[in-house]
């Protein structure tokens, strides 16, 4: 378990360095957002994932990750928007199925728009 924690800490340091070197790296923002989400730092995750999507809006994975963090925060309408956008960028079949299921679940909770 300690090795896993050390790897996460090392990843955090590498990503912080990457963002210092290139503050407009969509990949570094996305990875930092995923890491923050894993650590349940949801606000930080949203900030980095939004930046990643802003910098490179065509990436289905970043939209998918952002949608799940928003969902976990209870921001269901915005999560649904990101899930729908994710489908526009040709996600892998398994991811597409997961996204459709998430959209259906959100629609059941708050209604269809």
C-alpha positions as a Markdown table, in Angstrom:
| # | Residue | x | y | z |
|---|---|---|---|---|
| 1 | Unk | 0.0 | 0.0 | 0.0 |
| 2 | Unk | 2.8 | 2.4 | 0.8 |
| 3 | Unk | 4.3 | 1.8 | -2.7 |
| 4 | Unk | 1.0 | 2.9 | -4.3 |
| 5 | Unk | 0.9 | 6.0 | -2.1 |
| 6 | Unk | 4.5 | 6.8 | -3.1 |
| 7 | Unk | 3.6 | 6.4 | -6.8 |
| 8 | Unk | 0.6 | 8.8 | -6.4 |
| 9 | Unk | 2.8 | 11.3 | -4.6 |
| 10 | Unk | 5.4 | 11.0 | -7.4 |
| 11 | Unk | 2.7 | 11.4 | -10.0 |
| 12 | Unk | 1.5 | 14.6 | -8.3 |
| 13 | Unk | 5.0 | 16.1 | -8.3 |
| 14 | Unk | 5.6 | 15.2 | -12.0 |
| 15 | Unk | 2.2 | 16.8 | -13.0 |
| 16 | Unk | 2.9 | 19.9 | -10.9 |
| 17 | Unk | 6.2 | 20.2 | -12.7 |
| 18 | Unk | 4.6 | 19.6 | -16.1 |
| 19 | Unk | 2.1 | 22.4 | -15.5 |
| 20 | Unk | 4.9 | 24.8 | -14.4 |
| 21 | Unk | 6.7 | 24.1 | -17.7 |
| 22 | Unk | 3.5 | 24.3 | -19.8 |
| 23 | Unk | 0.5 | 25.8 | -18.1 |
| 24 | Unk | -1.5 | 25.2 | -21.3 |
| 25 | Unk | -1.0 | 21.4 | -21.5 |
| 26 | Unk | -4.4 | 19.9 | -21.8 |
| 27 | Unk | -2.9 | 16.5 | -21.0 |
| 28 | Unk | -1.3 | 17.6 | -17.8 |
| 29 | Unk | -4.4 | 19.4 | -16.7 |
| 30 | Unk | -6.5 | 16.3 | -17.4 |
| 31 | Unk | -4.1 | 14.0 | -15.6 |
| 32 | Unk | -4.0 | 16.4 | -12.6 |
| 33 | Unk | -7.8 | 16.4 | -12.6 |
| 34 | Unk | -8.0 | 12.6 | -12.7 |
| 35 | Unk | -5.5 | 12.4 | -9.9 |
| 36 | Unk | -7.4 | 15.0 | -7.8 |
| 37 | Unk | -10.7 | 13.1 | -8.4 |
| 38 | Unk | -9.1 | 9.9 | -7.3 |
| 39 | Unk | -8.1 | 11.7 | -4.1 |
| 40 | Unk | -11.7 | 13.0 | -3.7 |
| 41 | Unk | -10.5 | 16.6 | -4.2 |
| 42 | Unk | -13.5 | 17.3 | -6.4 |
| 43 | Unk | -13.2 | 21.1 | -6.7 |
| 44 | Unk | -9.6 | 20.8 | -7.8 |
| 45 | Unk | -10.5 | 17.9 | -10.1 |
| 46 | Unk | -13.3 | 20.0 | -11.8 |
| 47 | Unk | -10.9 | 23.0 | -12.2 |
| 48 | Unk | -8.2 | 20.9 | -14.0 |
| 49 | Unk | -10.7 | 18.9 | -16.0 |
| 50 | Unk | -12.6 | 22.0 | -17.2 |
| 51 | Unk | -9.2 | 23.5 | -18.3 |
| 52 | Unk | -8.3 | 20.3 | -20.1 |
| 53 | Unk | -11.7 | 20.3 | -22.0 |
| 54 | Unk | -11.3 | 24.0 | -22.7 |
| 55 | Unk | -7.8 | 23.5 | -24.2 |
| 56 | Unk | -8.7 | 20.3 | -26.1 |
| 57 | Unk | -12.5 | 19.9 | -26.4 |
| 58 | Unk | -12.3 | 16.9 | -28.7 |
| 59 | Unk | -11.1 | 14.4 | -26.1 |
| 60 | Unk | -13.9 | 12.1 | -25.0 |
| 61 | Unk | -11.9 | 10.8 | -22.0 |
| 62 | Unk | -11.6 | 14.2 | -20.4 |
| 63 | Unk | -15.3 | 15.0 | -20.9 |
| 64 | Unk | -16.1 | 11.6 | -19.4 |
| 65 | Unk | -13.9 | 12.2 | -16.3 |
| 66 | Unk | -15.3 | 15.7 | -15.9 |
| 67 | Unk | -18.9 | 14.4 | -16.2 |
| 68 | Unk | -18.3 | 11.8 | -13.4 |
| 69 | Unk | -16.8 | 14.4 | -11.1 |
| 70 | Unk | -19.7 | 16.7 | -11.7 |
| 71 | Unk | -22.1 | 13.9 | -11.1 |
| 72 | Unk | -20.4 | 13.1 | -7.8 |
| 73 | Unk | -20.8 | 16.8 | -6.8 |
| 74 | Unk | -24.5 | 16.6 | -7.5 |
| 75 | Unk | -24.3 | 18.8 | -10.6 |
| 76 | Unk | -26.5 | 16.5 | -12.6 |
| 77 | Unk | -27.5 | 18.8 | -15.5 |
| 78 | Unk | -23.9 | 19.8 | -16.2 |
| 79 | Unk | -22.7 | 16.2 | -15.9 |
| 80 | Unk | -25.4 | 15.2 | -18.4 |
| 81 | Unk | -24.1 | 17.9 | -20.8 |
| 82 | Unk | -20.6 | 16.6 | -20.5 |
| 83 | Unk | -21.7 | 13.0 | -21.0 |
| 84 | Unk | -23.7 | 14.0 | -24.1 |
| 85 | Unk | -20.7 | 15.9 | -25.4 |
| 86 | Unk | -18.5 | 12.8 | -24.7 |
| 87 | Unk | -20.6 | 10.8 | -27.2 |
| 88 | Unk | -19.9 | 13.3 | -29.9 |
| 89 | Unk | -16.2 | 12.5 | -29.8 |
| 90 | Unk | -16.4 | 8.8 | -30.5 |
| 91 | Unk | -15.6 | 7.2 | -27.2 |
| 92 | Unk | -14.6 | 3.5 | -27.0 |
| 93 | Unk | -17.7 | 1.2 | -27.2 |
| 94 | Unk | -17.5 | 0.2 | -23.5 |
| 95 | Unk | -17.2 | 3.9 | -22.5 |
| 96 | Unk | -20.1 | 4.9 | -24.8 |
| 97 | Unk | -22.3 | 2.2 | -23.1 |
| 98 | Unk | -21.3 | 3.5 | -19.7 |
| 99 | Unk | -22.1 | 7.1 | -20.8 |
| 100 | Unk | -25.5 | 6.2 | -22.2 |
| 101 | Unk | -26.3 | 4.4 | -18.9 |
| 102 | Unk | -25.2 | 7.5 | -16.9 |
| 103 | Unk | -27.3 | 9.8 | -19.1 |
| 104 | Unk | -30.3 | 7.5 | -18.6 |
| 105 | Unk | -29.8 | 7.5 | -14.9 |
| 106 | Unk | -29.6 | 11.2 | -14.7 |
| 107 | Unk | -32.7 | 11.6 | -16.9 |
| 108 | Unk | -34.6 | 9.4 | -14.4 |
| 109 | Unk | -33.5 | 11.5 | -11.5 |
| 110 | Unk | -34.1 | 15.0 | -13.0 |
| 111 | Unk | -36.2 | 14.4 | -16.1 |
| 112 | Unk | -35.4 | 14.6 | -19.8 |
| 113 | Unk | -34.5 | 17.9 | -21.4 |
